């Protein structure tokens, strides 16, 4: 597993590296202290996950995440930040991060975040999920009895039939969780963009939700792991549509 850490504090990168090496002995780590260095690594290296700080000297705030996802749409990004505000976490989900780990979190949160993302899931701080649902004015926690079933699928991959979805709807959901916009999903699945948008509409209706962000929060709340194999090669992203100017929701 190859992981890129993008953070401008060398001491924090070193500490995070030691922790990741303890949790995952076979991990291979790359380091970047600026957004530009991070983008250069992302565009040239085979990577499984990026840990991204939001407070960088050349890409402050969510702009860093937006730039990284524009360059590598299918590369999983886990934001690791001292900012624990629900509006920041929600914005990162809108910008297609697959996880958010506050820097105040215990080491177990890093393991949970990596395990979830590698298995096609989404990781969010448990304390933030209810706040995000209120922020979105959604029924993510209560819809379809999701809270009661949160632990049922936490450790195992879920299937399309268990969710009551068709195989194509399930594949669309998996790519949405991975952070791809509809045009990129259409290219991945060999479909027209309008067809993928119909699948997305069906998914929202199926889970009684209104927008993609609520869907991602629901996946995190239920701990659903969709099992999409990691897309690690930059060549996979070179043929994908540019996503930076597309709608994030």
Secondary structure, 3 states (H helix, E strand, C coil): CEEEEECCCHHHHHHHHHHHHHHCCCCEEEEECCHHHHHHHHHHCCCCEEEECCCCCCCCCHHHHHHHHHHCCCCEEEEEECCCCHHHHHHHHHCCCCEEEECCCCHHHHHHHHHHHHCCCCECCHHHHHHHHHHHCCCCCCHHHCHHHCCCCCCCECCHHHHCCCHHHHHHHHHHHHCCCHHHHHHHHCCCHHHHHHHHHHHHHHCCCCCHHHHHHHHHHHCCECCCCCCCCHHHHHCCCCCCCCCCC
